[in-house]
Amino acid sequence: MKKFNNKTKFLAVFASALLIGSCTKDIIQEETRGVFTPEFFETELGVNGGLTFLYQNLRDIYGQAYYYNSMETGTDEYTFAQSADNNFKTADLSGEGEIMSDTYTTGIQWGNSFPAINTASGIIENASAVGLDNAVIAEARFFRAFNYFLLVQQFGGVPLDLGSGELAFNNSAVRTSTRNTVPEVYTIGIFPDLITAVNDLPDSPRLTGTVTKNVARLYLAKAYLTYGWWLENPRNIPTYPDTPRTDPDGRDAQWYFQQAYDIAVQGIDNPGPYSLQEYFYDVHLASNDRHSEMMLYADRTEESEIYNGASLGWSSTGGSANTAVWMVTSNYTTINVDGVAAVQREAAQSYGRPWTRMAPSINVFEETFAEKELDSRYDATFVTSYRGNWNKGGVSDPTITAANGMEIAPGDAVISFLDEYDPTVDYSVNGGNLGAGEVAGRSDYVINLNEINRRFYPGLWKLGTYRTDHDTENSLGQPNGALTRPFPIAKYSEFYLVAAEAAVKGAATQAGKSARDLVNVLRARAGKWRFDNGEQEERIEDNSSALTAATPTTITIEYILAERSREYFGEGVRWLDLVRTQTWDVLAASYEIAGNDATDHSPVVTTRNIQPHHYLRPIPQGQIDDLDMTEAEKIAYQNPGY
């Protein structure tokens, strides 16, 4: 596979020279170098550099706008928005395009994971010879398994031999490839490395943000859970390469569900440096990033464009730029009130750069986040009020005339999305670019959540822009540079939902840790408020008892998935959740939203055409074209249906 393996060879060696790890400080250090040879990779400097590359490589996946699109658009969380191009419309599977083998967004994981896998194999082979201890080697084992786990969930069986043997470091270009089966990938390429990582990794991170024993535990539990679902295959979703749904070690799905539960509970009982934040609001409060609940993240920095992986001033998308949240930000900058651009683009968590490529459906607000007053997760997920900041953009007017002829000042709400439906909203009073209406007695314009359109909708506060390098009181800052915040990958909270899901699938539970008990830990936290994001004011309130009492006695998979969406909405994991549980074509079969005009408040139902073969991504066609195989063999290499 010439293109595939050439890229693997080049990146494995290049990365080891480009990014040099240091244990002399408490963060990962990166240093640009110009020596790119296989021999360099066999040195301690090269091995440390390769290890640093494994962390850097996370930036090419998490926060990457088009990968993000492939994990969210077409699910029950997001559809395409008014400014979407075909990358987003195709992913929606709603008649605007069809996913094909040359669709860019679905192949991003393939292109990024194999260089990381090969680099990890090089570290594992060379680390002992250059004097690194087992704890450091375990980090490479974790990342090899981590990347194989991402691949097998998206593509089915993938090659374990990259050209020099099974799980061996490859430094020569070859043009042949054989895909292993799903059971082989799990039992050879994932489970052994994760088990070793759990045993050898330290409880606390070696450096800020590096992986630990509990990070490995979480992914081992998730891998056991996912493989259990694959073995059970409750809805007969096809796999590829075609193989019986049997485990090479003779274990059944229930064994793996039990292992998932037991390992996740171990993670809860042995937290190490990790813990739940007291309030859900703080989980994604930008000034609180890298806190105790964040176990793994793709890190960025506002101190250097080189190590941020993107411009701090005016960034494009793609590559390692963290621009995912731009895709789900509607163009609030068209809000013009009383002749004033009332809400301007700002480097602040509720604002940022609007691309209007992806929109949440009405179903999200009526079903997933139906309880908005008790459950703080709605308020701490979305931007529900856009507030005046014209003073920071050089407009001196101390007030402007807004809804109902009332005056508003900077910091006041200009447009708000109503938590509860109000039939008295009058959209006819404003025929301009706001697309919002008036309610008697309110100075802000308003929109009912069940009347949103593809043009204007609540933004995603939790992943929003944050910078500290400007005067936030008087300046709009740099809202056009790629985000410098870490993108969340794994959180301590997920132990509870992994264990709960395994319990629903039949795992024997421990006292006090039934599926309902586990879910209620997070629901109790969700009931606690300290700040109202929509109203932008302190709110000290504890609805924990009401929320936990409302939890169903019998927990179902559908309820677990709803809780996962409430916890991780818009974080780029929803497609994996729906595919694992084989519910994608059920839960995302249709959605409701109005059209492309800001003034359109008449929702329509759109139906998706999600077929069984869509549960696997297509192998990138360019990779297959470079294989030294017959046309029939190339066709057989591709996943069916593409």
MARLO-353729 format. One record per residue (C-alpha): y, z, x; residue in one letter. Coordinates in steps of 0.05 Angstrom, whole numbers, plus 5000, padded with zeros to 4 digits. Layout:
N
YZXa;...
//
This chain:
642
500050005000m;505349755048k;511749975015k;508850634994f;505850835061n;511450565103n;516250995064k;511551585070t;511051505145k;518451405155f;520751985113l;515752465140a;517952355211v;525352235196f;525952865155a;522953295208s;528353075256a;534053075206l;533453765177l;532154325225i;530255015198g;532655645230s;530156355223c;536256655256t;540256675191k;538556855120d;539356145094i;536055485110i;540155125164q;540554365167e;542353965229e;543053205235t;539052905293r;537552215319g;530352265345v;525151995297f;518251965329t;511352215309p;511052615374e;517353005354f;513653215291f;508453555334e;513654035363t;515754705335e;522654415323l;519753825286g;515054245243v;520754715224n;524954105207g;519353825164g;519054485127l;526454455114t;525653745088f;520854005034l;526454435006y;531653885014q;527053394978n;527753814915l;534953554910r;532252844901d;528753054838i;532153654806y;539153494783g;538052754794q;540952434731a;535651904718y;529752344732y;532952844685y;533452294633n;525952144639s;524352874626m;528952984566e;530752334529t;525452174477g;523452904468t;525353364411d;531353594453e;535152954469y;536252234447t;540851704475f;548351774465a;554051284452q;555151064525s;547651014542a;545050414581d;537950164577n;535350714624n;536651204568f;535350764507k;528550554534t;526451274547a;527951444474d;522250984449l;526050874384s;526250114384g;531750004435e;526949834492g;519849944518e;517650324579i;514749834629m;511849864699s;518549694731d;522550214691t;526550574743y;526951274715t;519451374704t;517851224777g;522651704811i;517352244819q;512451764851w;517651544903g;519752254922n;513252644920s;508952254968f;513652335028p;513753075014a;506153105009i;505352735074n;510453175109t;506853795083a;500253535110s;503553415178g;506054135179i;499254415159i;495854015215e;500854185270n;503654865252a;498055285284s;498454885349a;505855005355v;505355745340g;507455815267l;504056365228d;500056305164n;505856525120a;510055935143v;504255445137i;503255715066a;510055445047e;507754745065a;501254865026r;505455064966f;509654434968f;503753974977r;500554274914a;507254304878f;508353554888n;501153374870y;501953794807f;508253414787l;504752744800l;498252884763v;502053114701q;506052464699q;501251924726f;494252204718g;489752134779g;493451964844v;491151834916p;489252424959l;488251965019d;494951675042l;491651255096g;488651735147s;483752115105g;483652605047e;489753075051l;490952835122a;497752685153f;498651935156n;503051595209n;500650885203s;502150355151a;496450135107v;496149675047r;490349975010t;489950564963s;484850894918t;486751354861r;482851994854n;481152274786t;484952824752v;479553354765p;479453154839e;486953224845v;486853914814y;480654194848t;481953884917i;489453764921g;492554334880i;488354954868f;486055084940p;493055024968d;496055464915l;490655994923i;491956004998t;499456044985a;498556634939v;494456994992n;498856825052d;506056795027l;510257425032p;512657824972d;519957704991s;522857045014p;523156885088r;530056605078l;534556575017t;531156104967g;524456005003t;517956074965v;514156724958t;507456984934k;510057024862n;512856314863v;505856084883a;502856524829r;507156204776l;505155504795y;497855684801l;498155974731a;501655354705k;496654894739a;490755284710y;493955254641l;495354514645t;488454344671y;485454764616g;489154334565w;486853704601w;479553924598l;480054114525e;483853474505n;484553684432p;487653024408r;483552544451n;489352304493i;486651804545p;486651944619t;486551494680y;482751344723p;477651414668d;473152014680t;469352514638p;473253134618r;468753584659t;470354044716d;466753924783p;465454674788d;462354704718g;467955134688r;470555014618d;477555004590a;477055734569q;475755954641w;482155624662y;486155914605f;483656604624q;485556484697q;492556254675a;493456894634y;490857354689d;495057044745i;501357034702a;500357774684v;499457924758q;506257604769g;509358044715i;506058674742d;507858524815n;514958244810p;516958334882g;524458174887p;524557824819y;526558104751s;529357884684l;536857884677q;539058394625e;542757864585y;540857134573f;548256964582y;547757174655d;541756724669v;546256114672h;553056414685l;555255994744a;558556564781s;551756914778n;547556354808d;541656514854r;540157164818h;533757554812s;530757134756e;531456484794m;525056404834m;525755674857l;531655214855y;534354574886a;540254844924d;547054524936r;553554744969t;561054614962e;561954755036e;559354085062s;558353395031e;552753255080i;548653855059y;550753804986n;547653114986g;553552814950a;561152754951s;565153364932l;570952924907g;568352304870w;560852244867s;556251694842s;549651874809t;542651794836g;539752024902g;540652764915s;547052834874a;546753384822n;549652994764t;544553124709a;549353514664v;554252934664w;549252544623m;549353044566v;556953154566t;560652784511s;567552494525n;571753074504y;577552784544t;579452334486t;581652954447i;589052784435n;593053274393v;600453204377d;601052654429g;598053094483v;591453024521a;589553714499a;582853794535v;582753494604q;577053384653r;576354034691e;571754334744a;569654904699a;562955074667q;564754834597s;567754174619y;566053734679g;565252974681r;563252654615p;558352074615w;555852104543t;548951834559r;544652344523m;545852724458a;542053304425p;539553144356s;541453524294i;534353794291n;535854204353v;541254604317f;537754664250e;530654814276e;530255034349t;536755434347f;536755614273a;538556344287e;545356314319k;548356984302e;542757434326l;539757014382d;544556944441s;540956354470r;544555834428y;551356104448d;549356144522a;546355444522t;551755004491f;559154874494v;561254994423t;568755024431s;573154574473y;579554934491r;586454704511g;587754624585n;593654134584w;597854624625n;593154544684k;594153784681g;601653804688g;603753814614v;608954354605s;608854424529d;607355164516p;604355004448t;602354384408i;601354274334t;593954234315a;589854304250a;593454504187n;600054434223g;598755064262m;600755174335e;595755274391i;596855484464a;592855354527p;586155714522g;585855644446d;580255254414a;582154524400v;575454304371i;569754754350s;562654634325f;561155094267l;555255564273d;554255544197e;555154944152y;561854924116d;562154434058p;569754484057t;570754114123v;575553544108d;574552974158y;579452514121s;585552874148v;584352624218n;582751884225g;584151854300g;579851964362n;577952684347l;572652544295g;573653254271a;576153564207g;580154144181e;578354794146v;583755184111a;586755734154g;584055484221r;588455184276s;582454854310d;579254214286y;571854304268v;565253934262i;559054154224n;552954154269l;548953774217n;554153214220e;554553074294i;554052364322n;552252024386r;559452024407r;561552754402f;556853354404y;556154034439p;555653994514g;550654374557l;554254984583w;548255284620k;548254734674l;555754614675g;560454494733t;562755084777y;567155074838r;570755624875t;575155194920d;581155124874h;586155554835d;582455614769t;588555904734e;593155314748n;588854724770s;583654254742l;580154244809g;575153704828q;571153544765p;568852864790n;564653104849g;557253224841a;555553934821l;554754434877t;550654934836r;543255034848p;538954674796f;533755144765p;526454974776i;522555624763a;524556284732k;521156954728y;521556924652s;516356364652e;510756844670f;511457134600y;510956464564l;505356194608v;501256824594a;503056784520a;500856064516e;494256214551a;493156784502a;494256314443v;489055864474k;483956424473g;484856834537a;482857564530a;489157974534t;490958644564q;493759224524a;501059124509g;500858404532k;498658004471s;502057334459a;506857684410r;508358244459d;509957754515l;514357314472v;518057924446n;520158134516v;524357504519l;526557544446r;528858254456a;533058024515r;535757444473a;538357934421g;542958284471k;550058024476w;555558204524r;559957584517f;561157074462d;561556394496n;563956024435g;569456514420e;570756654493q;571157404484e;567258034498e;561658174448r;557558804456i;551858744408e;544358884407d;540158504357n;533658604395s;530158984339s;531858464287a;529457884331l;522958214352t;521458424280a;522357694258a;517157454308t;510957204270p;504857634272t;500657034292t;503556634349i;501955884349t;502855354402i;508555074362e;512055744364y;510955804439i;514055114447l;519955314405a;521055924448e;520455514511r;525855044484s;530355634468r;529455904539e;529455254579y;533154764535f;535954174575g;532954404641e;528653784651g;521854074632v;521153884559r;517153244569w;512053614611l;511454164558d;510153664502l;505353244544v;501353854567r;500354094496t;499253394469q;504753494417t;509852974441w;508452454388d;508353004334v;514453434351l;518752854374a;516452334323a;523352284291s;530252584295y;536852584258e;543852424284i;549852004262a;552151364296g;556551184355n;563351274324d;566851944331a;568651914257t;561451784234d;558852414201h;553252094161s;546652244197p;540751784194v;533451914211v;530651514270t;523251434281t;520151384351r;514050974371n;510451454418i;503551174434q;497651524468p;498651114532h;505751384539h;502852054557y;502151764627l;507851434665r;506850734694p;505650674769i;511850334798p;510349584799q;513449484867g;508349944897q;502649574865i;505348894885d;504949084959d;497649284956l;492748854995d;488248764934m;486148224887t;490248134823e;484548434783a;484449044828e;492049114822k;491549094746i;486049624749a;490550064792y;495950094738q;495550584680n;493250244616p;498550004568g;503649794621y;
//
